[in-house]
Amino acid sequence: MTETLRPRTPTRLLDVDALRGFALFGILVVNLAYFASGYPFHLVADPAHGSWLDHSAEFGVRLLFEMKFYLLFSFLFGYSFTLQLAAAGRAGANFTARFVRRLGGLFVLGGLHAVLLFQGDILTTYALLGLVLLAVHRIRPRTAVIAAGAIVGVMAVGMAVAALAGVELVTDQDAALAGGRASTDALAGGLGSVIDEHLRSLPTMAGSLAVQGPLALAAFLVGLAAGRRKLLADGIGRHTVALRRLELVGYPIGLAGALVFAIGGGTASPAGLAASILTAPLLVSAYVATLLRVFATPGGGRLARALAPAGRMALSNYLGQSLLGVLIFTGVGLGLTGDTPPAVVPVVAVGIFAVQLELSRRWLARYRYGPAEWVLRAVTNAERPRMRR
């Protein structure tokens, strides 16, 4: 692979925005299944769609996407935190007050998102974990990485012990199937029915965050360390060897763990979760290493520039994905929930993301921020930002 370095964008890091755009696509592929059917919320497969193609699609999503892309998004959250710190230092701003306001705005947006659009919201978790990140923002990079490793280790050991103890996350298969049917019917209803289902599912989703939350915090800390070292700020020239090593280690180990996770039934299996917790960070690191090396080539540079606008307005696109999920699948819109085979869902995700890439490019050609980013910036700075370029 020829690795011709490109000129760097002075005010933003193109690679960071492009990676964030890539993470958005992975998150969309995983989340869209929860709009297409109510069964995934209950950790069981929809019995109405049991073809080999459907099973293959579900297996592929578990293998390559599930439990991976929110880690990349979380890493970039921690990395961007260091950029905000640096910008506040240059401006002489009161960073703590501004960042707390930002987290408050993010929490409110996340709460609305969870109730109105998607109960699997991650924004409220990010807002709460952001307070932890703020509290430890002076931590040394090496200490941050060690702390992240400790969190991952503790979580993996906990899941492994649960697996050895015979803990089952789905204790009653018939009850889970009945719950999946009820959730699917609710999502196929009108707006009131959809909101009721979201509210009813919030305790279950909060329980799942007992796993995702600590792992997201670990990724925050790694991102913080990487940002302190400015690893994405000066091209990959001096990191080429390290990136290749990440690929050589990350792909075989990460894919092996992902295979255990996928074969074991995904998030329904404590043993599979333990394997994923340990190895998913390595697979994500390999993804990032490959993308950075690709972005450094002329052809890859075009890919980075195509992904970057979506990453620059990631919050708007994340919320927009859920809005489109509601309009396409639930009874609020086309009412396809329960009638869309799992093999079709990734195809719909590709279509949605392609539209978002083009809309993001067009929007940012005229405006400085995405709509949700504008709102969050207004809350953060306690002023009305200028929207048009």
C-alpha positions as a printed NumPy array, in Angstrom:
array([[  0.   ,   0.   ,   0.   ],
       [  1.412,   3.409,  -0.985],
       [  1.024,   5.84 ,   1.896],
       [  1.296,   9.355,   0.449],
       [  0.581,  11.818,   3.232],
       [ -2.007,  14.537,   2.64 ],
       [ -1.906,  18.151,   3.83 ],
       [ -3.594,  18.486,   7.208],
       [ -6.706,  20.566,   7.807],
       [ -5.628,  23.431,  10.078],
       [ -8.797,  24.008,  12.089],
       [-10.201,  20.488,  12.258],
       [ -8.688,  17.043,  12.069],
       [-10.035,  15.439,   8.925],
       [ -9.174,  11.925,  10.042],
       [-11.007,  12.363,  13.355],
       [-14.153,  13.534,  11.551],
       [-13.859,  10.704,   9.021],
       [-13.442,   8.094,  11.761],
       [-16.482,   9.517,  13.506],
       [-18.447,   9.237,  10.276],
       [-17.362,   5.609,   9.938],
       [-18.434,   4.948,  13.537],
       [-21.854,   6.438,  12.749],
       [-22.37 ,   3.867,  10.011],
       [-21.492,   0.96 ,  12.3  ],
       [-23.821,   2.245,  15.01 ],
       [-26.618,   2.589,  12.46 ],
       [-26.222,  -1.021,  11.277],
       [-26.567,  -2.267,  14.86 ],
       [-29.335,   0.078,  16.012],
       [-31.593,  -0.31 ,  12.987],
       [-32.361,  -3.921,  13.918],
       [-34.116,  -2.605,  17.033],
       [-36.48 ,  -0.569,  14.877],
       [-37.173,  -3.441,  12.487],
       [-38.281,  -5.802,  15.278],
       [-39.062,  -5.774,  18.985],
       [-37.433,  -9.169,  19.583],
       [-33.784,  -7.979,  19.87 ],
       [-34.702,  -5.983,  22.985],
       [-35.598,  -9.303,  24.615],
       [-32.364, -11.003,  23.403],
       [-34.172, -13.47 ,  21.125],
       [-34.474, -13.793,  17.352],
       [-37.724, -13.002,  15.572],
       [-39.207, -16.446,  14.747],
       [-40.941, -14.974,  11.691],
       [-37.607, -14.571,   9.917],
       [-35.576, -17.749,  10.119],
       [-34.084, -18.212,   6.66 ],
       [-30.383, -18.998,   6.238],
       [-29.928, -15.545,   4.728],
       [-31.484, -13.872,   7.746],
       [-29.368, -15.937,  10.131],
       [-26.256, -15.108,   8.082],
       [-27.027, -11.382,   8.183],
       [-27.557, -11.448,  11.949],
       [-24.355, -13.441,  12.398],
       [-22.391, -10.982,  10.257],
       [-23.656,  -7.983,  12.229],
       [-22.729,  -9.656,  15.526],
       [-19.322, -10.624,  14.182],
       [-18.238,  -7.313,  12.661],
       [-20.403,  -4.569,  14.182],
       [-22.097,  -5.34 ,  17.488],
       [-20.217,  -4.266,  20.655],
       [-17.557,  -2.607,  18.477],
       [-18.585,   0.712,  17.028],
       [-19.779,   2.414,  20.186],
       [-16.239,   1.829,  21.479],
       [-14.841,   3.761,  18.506],
       [-17.399,   6.528,  19.039],
       [-16.478,   6.652,  22.733],
       [-12.759,   6.78 ,  21.948],
       [-13.395,   9.767,  19.672],
       [-15.464,  11.433,  22.41 ],
       [-12.441,  11.25 ,  24.718],
       [-10.095,  12.435,  21.97 ],
       [-12.332,  15.384,  21.091],
       [-12.477,  16.301,  24.768],
       [ -8.755,  17.112,  24.613],
       [ -9.335,  19.303,  21.555],
       [-12.027,  21.216,  23.451],
       [ -9.656,  21.612,  26.386],
       [ -6.965,  23.02 ,  24.117],
       [ -9.408,  25.402,  22.405],
       [-10.691,  26.655,  25.759],
       [ -7.114,  27.231,  26.907],
       [ -6.33 ,  29.321,  23.831],
       [ -9.517,  31.343,  24.306],
       [ -9.039,  31.76 ,  28.051],
       [-12.538,  30.407,  28.611],
       [-13.973,  28.843,  31.767],
       [-13.872,  25.3  ,  30.452],
       [-15.48 ,  23.572,  33.43 ],
       [-18.642,  25.679,  33.366],
       [-18.945,  25.41 ,  29.599],
       [-18.405,  21.668,  29.571],
       [-20.926,  21.072,  32.367],
       [-23.493,  23.076,  30.389],
       [-22.624,  20.992,  27.332],
       [-23.162,  17.757,  29.247],
       [-26.463,  19.075,  30.582],
       [-27.633,  19.857,  27.067],
       [-26.481,  16.428,  25.905],
       [-28.394,  14.751,  28.739],
       [-31.619,  16.553,  27.837],
       [-31.237,  15.693,  24.152],
       [-30.547,  12.091,  25.104],
       [-33.608,  11.907,  27.334],
       [-35.838,  13.227,  24.566],
       [-34.208,  10.847,  22.127],
       [-34.831,   7.853,  24.417],
       [-38.508,   8.659,  24.939],
       [-39.494,   9.889,  21.476],
       [-37.204,   8.016,  19.086],
       [-35.033,   5.207,  20.442],
       [-34.881,   3.741,  23.925],
       [-31.358,   2.473,  23.244],
       [-30.008,   6.024,  23.577],
       [-26.343,   6.425,  24.52 ],
       [-26.255,  10.231,  24.878],
       [-27.487,  10.295,  28.479],
       [-24.779,   7.798,  29.399],
       [-22.165,   9.94 ,  27.664],
       [-23.398,  12.987,  29.557],
       [-23.018,  11.258,  32.929],
       [-19.659,   9.681,  32.059],
       [-18.508,  13.056,  30.785],
       [-18.593,  14.291,  34.382],
       [-16.162,  11.505,  35.287],
       [-13.947,  12.481,  32.359],
       [-13.998,  16.093,  33.517],
       [-13.068,  15.071,  37.058],
       [-10.005,  13.107,  35.889],
       [ -8.989,  15.269,  32.933],
       [ -5.551,  15.945,  34.425],
       [ -4.73 ,  12.24 ,  34.533],
       [ -1.489,  11.191,  32.859],
       [ -1.87 ,   9.358,  29.535],
       [ -0.15 ,   6.23 ,  30.842],
       [ -2.353,   6.163,  33.937],
       [ -5.46 ,   6.662,  31.785],
       [ -4.569,   3.653,  29.622],
       [ -3.858,   1.509,  32.706],
       [ -7.189,   2.517,  34.235],
       [ -8.975,   1.668,  30.991],
       [ -7.316,  -1.738,  30.906],
       [ -8.332,  -2.362,  34.505],
       [-11.968,  -1.518,  33.725],
       [-12.009,  -3.87 ,  30.749],
       [-10.321,  -6.62 ,  32.783],
       [-12.774,  -6.354,  35.661],
       [-15.763,  -6.39 ,  33.308],
       [-14.434,  -9.421,  31.404],
       [-13.691, -11.344,  34.602],
       [-17.147, -10.54 ,  35.934],
       [-18.801, -11.889,  32.793],
       [-16.562, -14.972,  32.78 ],
       [-17.487, -15.732,  36.393],
       [-21.169, -15.322,  35.508],
       [-20.733, -17.749,  32.622],
       [-18.967, -20.319,  34.807],
       [-21.704, -19.946,  37.417],
       [-24.288, -20.835,  34.792],
       [-25.99 , -17.434,  34.767],
       [-28.454, -17.096,  31.895],
       [-29.557, -13.715,  30.604],
       [-32.652, -15.233,  29.01 ],
       [-34.104, -17.396,  31.758],
       [-37.474, -18.065,  30.121],
       [-37.387, -18.445,  26.34 ],
       [-41.176, -18.495,  25.97 ],
       [-41.566, -15.33 ,  28.042],
       [-38.852, -13.612,  25.994],
       [-40.592, -14.563,  22.75 ],
       [-43.894, -13.286,  24.1  ],
       [-42.218, -10.057,  25.119],
       [-40.692,  -9.723,  21.664],
       [-44.09 , -10.162,  20.048],
       [-45.633,  -7.543,  22.341],
       [-42.817,  -5.079,  21.668],
       [-43.094,  -5.617,  17.921],
       [-46.84 ,  -4.987,  18.016],
       [-46.309,  -1.842,  20.105],
       [-43.704,  -0.453,  17.704],
       [-46.055,  -1.132,  14.8  ],
       [-48.669,   1.099,  16.456],
       [-49.041,   4.865,  16.46 ],
       [-46.947,   7.517,  18.2  ],
       [-48.513,   6.934,  21.621],
       [-47.901,   3.196,  21.373],
       [-44.286,   3.729,  20.323],
       [-43.602,   6.136,  23.191],
       [-45.249,   3.765,  25.675],
       [-42.987,   0.964,  24.439],
       [-39.932,   3.198,  24.811],
       [-40.871,   4.095,  28.373],
       [-41.605,   0.461,  29.232],
       [-38.206,  -0.62 ,  27.855],
       [-36.102,   2.014,  29.621],
       [-35.372,  -0.088,  32.748],
       [-34.156,  -2.958,  30.556],
       [-31.97 ,  -0.632,  28.509],
       [-30.584,   0.923,  31.69 ],
       [-29.533,  -2.57 ,  32.737],
       [-27.655,  -3.091,  29.473],
       [-25.737,   0.107,  30.156],
       [-24.23 ,  -1.602,  33.188],
       [-22.016,  -3.278,  30.59 ],
       [-21.77 ,  -0.54 ,  27.967],
       [-21.215,   2.304,  30.441],
       [-17.929,   1.123,  32.005],
       [-16.594,   0.064,  28.607],
       [-17.483,   3.46 ,  27.145],
       [-15.618,   5.094,  30.041],
       [-12.58 ,   2.929,  29.306],
       [-12.697,   4.082,  25.678],
       [-13.043,   7.705,  26.874],
       [ -9.824,   7.299,  28.841],
       [ -7.927,   5.787,  25.917],
       [ -9.171,   8.627,  23.718],
       [ -8.051,  11.134,  26.338],
       [ -4.577,   9.582,  26.384],
       [ -4.398,   9.56 ,  22.577],
       [ -5.5  ,  13.179,  22.456],
       [ -2.878,  14.198,  24.974],
       [ -0.253,  12.524,  22.772],
       [ -1.809,  14.127,  19.657],
       [ -1.681,  10.782,  17.906],
       [ -4.103,  11.827,  15.156],
       [ -2.835,  15.375,  14.749],
       [  0.33 ,  14.992,  12.707],
       [ -0.308,  12.345,  10.078],
       [  0.536,   8.662,  10.266],
       [  4.081,   8.89 ,   8.956],
       [  5.755,   8.196,  12.287],
       [  3.051,   5.724,  13.355],
       [  3.072,   3.435,  10.315],
       [  4.873,   0.58 ,  12.059],
       [  2.585,   0.81 ,  15.098],
       [ -0.507,   0.792,  12.876],
       [  0.664,  -2.311,  11.052],
       [  1.306,  -4.042,  14.363],
       [ -2.2  ,  -3.144,  15.491],
       [ -3.563,  -4.809,  12.374],
       [ -1.391,  -7.897,  12.789],
       [ -2.492,  -8.348,  16.401],
       [ -5.962,  -6.825,  16.352],
       [ -7.525,  -8.706,  13.471],
       [ -6.72 , -12.313,  14.448],
       [ -7.421, -11.85 ,  18.169],
       [-10.329,  -9.461,  17.659],
       [-12.02 , -11.632,  15.049],
       [-11.486, -14.766,  17.161],
       [-13.25 , -13.109,  20.088],
       [-15.949, -11.765,  17.781],
       [-16.486, -15.283,  16.453],
       [-17.   , -16.614,  19.991],
       [-19.399, -13.733,  20.639],
       [-21.354, -14.353,  17.42 ],
       [-21.544, -18.136,  17.771],
       [-22.564, -17.831,  21.416],
       [-25.612, -15.727,  20.602],
       [-24.239, -12.216,  21.065],
       [-25.337, -10.176,  24.062],
       [-27.537, -13.032,  25.327],
       [-24.457, -15.028,  26.393],
       [-22.223, -14.081,  29.363],
       [-19.393, -16.154,  27.865],
       [-19.743, -14.397,  24.527],
       [-19.851, -11.034,  26.264],
       [-16.673, -11.853,  28.18 ],
       [-14.89 , -12.719,  24.922],
       [-16.155,  -9.565,  23.243],
       [-15.214,  -7.307,  26.156],
       [-11.643,  -8.59 ,  26.029],
       [-11.145,  -8.618,  22.268],
       [-13.459,  -6.002,  20.738],
       [-11.041,  -3.15 ,  21.62 ],
       [ -8.343,  -4.928,  19.595],
       [-10.635,  -5.378,  16.605],
       [-11.692,  -1.731,  16.776],
       [ -8.035,  -0.705,  16.97 ],
       [ -7.357,  -2.753,  13.843],
       [-10.282,  -1.068,  12.073],
       [ -8.851,   2.336,  12.989],
       [ -5.33 ,   1.379,  11.927],
       [ -6.545,   0.22 ,   8.527],
       [ -8.675,   3.305,   7.991],
       [ -5.86 ,   5.679,   8.925],
       [ -3.521,   3.95 ,   6.505],
       [ -6.185,   4.073,   3.779],
       [ -6.969,   7.738,   4.495],
       [ -3.286,   8.561,   3.926],
       [ -3.472,   7.423,   0.281],
       [ -4.869,   9.62 ,  -2.535],
       [ -7.906,   7.397,  -3.04 ],
       [ -8.409,   7.022,   0.688],
       [ -8.214,  10.77 ,   1.062],
       [-11.341,  11.051,  -1.067],
       [-13.033,   8.513,   1.203],
       [-12.035,  10.539,   4.273],
       [-13.411,  13.719,   2.734],
       [-16.673,  11.914,   1.939],
       [-17.048,  10.613,   5.508],
       [-15.887,  13.738,   7.333],
       [-19.017,  15.929,   6.885],
       [-21.179,  13.218,   8.479],
       [-18.683,  13.018,  11.333],
       [-18.637,  16.781,  11.794],
       [-22.369,  16.764,  12.464],
       [-22.407,  13.379,  14.185],
       [-24.973,  14.357,  16.822],
       [-27.48 ,  15.52 ,  14.209],
       [-26.884,  12.395,  12.15 ],
       [-27.206,  10.097,  15.175],
       [-30.56 ,  11.649,  16.058],
       [-31.517,  11.691,  12.38 ],
       [-30.846,   7.963,  12.086],
       [-33.316,   7.299,  14.881],
       [-35.893,   9.63 ,  13.341],
       [-35.606,   7.812,  10.02 ],
       [-35.811,   4.485,  11.854],
       [-39.094,   5.568,  13.403],
       [-40.481,   6.862,  10.095],
       [-39.424,   3.826,   8.051],
       [-40.225,   1.007,  10.452],
       [-42.706,   1.951,  13.181],
       [-46.423,   2.641,  12.842],
       [-45.674,   6.367,  12.973],
       [-44.435,   5.992,   9.397],
       [-44.431,   3.063,   6.972],
       [-45.183,   0.437,   9.628],
       [-42.565,  -2.098,   8.506],
       [-41.662,  -3.258,  12.023],
       [-41.915,  -7.032,  12.178],
       [-42.208,  -7.337,   8.388],
       [-38.601,  -6.552,   7.438],
       [-36.248,  -9.558,   7.258],
       [-32.907,  -9.15 ,   9.062],
       [-31.095,  -9.566,   5.727],
       [-32.752,  -6.384,   4.445],
       [-31.939,  -4.232,   7.48 ],
       [-28.225,  -3.684,   6.632],
       [-29.244,  -2.728,   3.088],
       [-31.59 ,  -0.086,   4.512],
       [-28.731,   1.101,   6.744],
       [-26.464,   1.569,   3.716],
       [-29.183,   3.578,   1.98 ],
       [-29.796,   5.802,   5.001],
       [-26.091,   6.447,   5.493],
       [-25.566,   7.277,   1.815],
       [-28.333,   9.887,   2.093],
       [-26.773,  11.273,   5.282],
       [-23.364,  11.613,   3.625],
       [-24.814,  13.71 ,   0.827],
       [-27.098,  15.777,   3.07 ],
       [-24.217,  16.455,   5.47 ],
       [-22.012,  17.659,   2.614],
       [-24.704,  19.966,   1.303],
       [-25.641,  21.269,   4.748],
       [-22.082,  22.116,   5.774],
       [-21.491,  23.882,   2.489],
       [-24.005,  26.493,   3.716],
       [-23.955,  26.24 ,   7.496],
       [-21.261,  26.153,  10.148],
       [-22.906,  23.498,  12.349],
       [-25.442,  20.719,  12.172],
       [-28.836,  21.569,  13.744],
       [-28.255,  19.578,  16.943],
       [-24.641,  20.801,  17.146],
       [-25.924,  24.373,  16.908],
       [-28.326,  23.796,  19.818],
       [-25.615,  22.164,  21.912],
       [-23.156,  24.945,  21.129],
       [-25.738,  27.56 ,  22.121],
       [-26.233,  25.807,  25.467],
       [-22.483,  25.372,  25.961],
       [-21.564,  28.985,  25.278],
       [-24.819,  30.49 ,  26.622],
       [-25.144,  32.526,  23.435],
       [-26.663,  32.299,  19.971],
       [-23.983,  31.052,  17.552],
       [-23.846,  32.303,  13.986],
       [-25.271,  29.538,  11.814],
       [-24.641,  30.546,   8.211],
       [-21.19 ,  30.562,   6.728]])
